[in-house]
Structures are given as structure tokens and as C-alpha cells.
Amino acid sequence: MDGGLTLSGSNQFDSIVVQNNGRLSVSSIATLGNANAAISLLPTARLSLDLATNGPTAITQNLSGSGTVELTGLGRATLTGSNSGFTGMLLVGGSSSGVAISGDNQMGSGTLFLSAGGGALLTGAADYTFQNLIQGTGNLFMDGTGTV
């Protein structure tokens, strides 16, 4: 059965599992629980994060699994967790939403899909060995002294 759940408020989860055909929608990083919470996305699961703020938001939780993480809204998310077990898709929606990535393993081995109006920013002084598949019509930027 397909289903969806919208969480709000600040939560203290240590782990979240989003089931097949499930959709978890949140409008705040605090809704996802503790800073180092484990978020596991099963194959057809989707985590939707509305980046309603214009400032950057750090996603410190550790992503794993093969589901989809969808970023929408006007803000920018920065991946800071250990996401080496993430093999799914990071979908950066339009409307000027974006994601900042500052290390090789912060995308795992998943696909980066940049919708029109969405973008990804590689930051920092480190060199990248970016082995992820990149798709879509959005923008990919490099800010820092590292090379890709």
C-alpha cells in the first residue's frame, strides 16, 4: 500500500526507516531527529524535504539505502553526514533549490539529478573524485581551490 507521512516539530529520533512506496515529508531538518540519526530509504521510498528558508540547512543525518531524497523550495541543503551507504537518487528540485557537497562520500554512490532551476555546489579545498551519475538540466558549480 502506498502511503505518506508528514512530520513536523522537533523530534529526537535515532533512526528512521522509510518503507517501500512510502513517502516521508518534512519541512525542517529538526523533524528528522538527532543530528547523527540514521535514515534508511528502502528501494521505492522517498524522503521529501522542503527547504523553505533561503539560508543553508545542514543535513547531518546519515543517509543509506536506495530510495530517493527530494529537495524542494528556495533554500540550500549542505550534506555533512556520512552517506557512503546511500545508493539512491538525490533529486534537487527547481525553484532555486540546491545542495552543497564538500566531500567524496557525502553523496554515497547515488545519482545526482538536477532539475531545471536546481543546482549543486561542490565546496572546499579538497580534490573530488566524483563518481556519481549526474543527470538533469540544472547547474553544477565548483567553489574552492580543489579540482574535480
C-alpha positions in Angstrom: 0.0 0.0 0.0 1.3 3.4 -0.9 1.4 5.9 1.8 2.7 9.2 3.0 3.5 10.7 6.4 4.3 14.4 7.1 6.3 15.1 10.2 6.5 18.5 11.9 8.1 19.9 15.1 11.4 18.9 16.6 12.0 15.2 17.1 14.6 13.0 18.9 14.7 10.0 16.6 17.9 7.9 16.5 16.8 6.2 13.3 14.2 6.4 10.6 13.3 3.7 8.0 11.1 4.8 5.1 9.4 1.7 3.7 8.9 0.7 0.0 6.3 3.0 -1.7 6.4 5.2 1.4 6.9 9.0 1.4 8.1 11.0 4.4 7.7 14.7 4.0 9.4 17.2 6.4 9.8 21.0 6.3 12.6 21.1 8.9 15.9 19.2 9.5 15.0 19.1 13.2 12.0 17.0 12.2 14.4 14.2 11.2 15.6 13.6 14.7 19.1 13.7 16.3 22.0 15.2 14.4 23.6 11.8 13.7 20.3 9.8 13.2 20.4 7.1 10.6 17.9 7.5 7.8 17.4 4.3 5.7 15.4 4.6 2.5 14.2 1.3 1.0 14.2 1.0 -2.8 10.9 2.8 -3.7 10.8 5.1 -0.7 11.0 8.9 -0.9 12.1 11.5 1.6 10.9 15.0 0.7 12.5 17.9 2.3 11.0 21.4 1.7 13.8 23.9 2.0 11.5 26.8 2.8 14.3 29.0 4.1 16.7 31.0 2.0 19.7 30.1 4.2 21.7 26.9 4.1 20.5 23.9 6.1 22.9 21.2 7.2 21.7 17.7 6.7 23.8 16.0 9.4 21.8 12.7 9.5 23.4 9.7 7.8 21.6 8.6 4.7 21.6 5.0 3.5 19.6 2.8 1.1 18.4 3.1 -2.5 15.4 5.3 -2.2 15.1 8.9 -3.3 15.8 12.1 -1.3 14.0 15.1 -2.8 15.0 18.7 -2.0 12.5 21.4 -2.9 11.9 25.0 -2.0 14.1 28.1 -2.1 16.8 27.1 0.3 20.1 25.1 0.1 21.0 21.9 1.9 24.5 21.0 2.8 25.3 17.3 3.1 27.5 16.8 6.2 26.6 13.3 7.3 28.3 10.1 6.4 26.3 8.9 3.4 28.6 6.3 2.0 25.8 3.7 2.2 23.4 5.9 0.0 22.9 4.4 -3.4 19.6 6.1 -4.3 18.9 9.3 -6.0 19.3 12.9 -4.7 16.7 14.9 -6.6 17.3 18.6 -6.4 14.1 20.3 -7.5 13.6 23.5 -9.3 12.7 26.9 -7.8 16.3 27.7 -7.0 16.8 24.8 -4.5 20.3 23.5 -4.2 22.7 21.2 -2.4 26.2 21.8 -1.3 28.6 18.8 -1.2 32.0 19.1 0.5 33.4 15.6 0.3 33.6 12.5 -1.8 31.4 10.2 0.4 28.7 12.8 1.1 26.7 11.7 -1.9 27.4 8.0 -1.5 27.3 6.3 -4.9 23.8 7.5 -5.7 22.7 9.5 -8.7 22.5 13.3 -8.5 19.5 14.6 -10.5 19.4 18.4 -11.0 16.0 19.7 -12.2 15.8 22.9 -14.1 16.4 25.7 -11.6 18.1 23.4 -9.2 21.8 23.2 -8.6 24.7 21.5 -6.8 27.7 23.3 -5.4 31.0 21.4 -4.7 32.8 23.3 -2.0 36.1 23.3 -0.2 39.8 22.9 -0.9 39.8 19.1 -1.4 40.0 17.4 -4.7 36.9 15.4 -5.7 36.7 12.0 -7.3 33.1 12.4 -8.2 31.9 9.0 -9.4 28.2 9.7 -9.2 26.0 9.8 -12.2 24.8 13.4 -12.8 21.5 13.9 -14.7 19.1 16.7 -15.5 19.2 20.3 -16.8 20.2 22.1 -13.5 23.6 23.5 -12.8 26.8 22.1 -11.2 29.2 24.6 -9.6 32.6 24.4 -8.0 33.6 26.9 -5.3 37.0 26.4 -3.8 40.6 25.5 -4.7 40.0 21.8 -5.2 39.7 20.1 -8.6 37.1 17.6 -9.9 
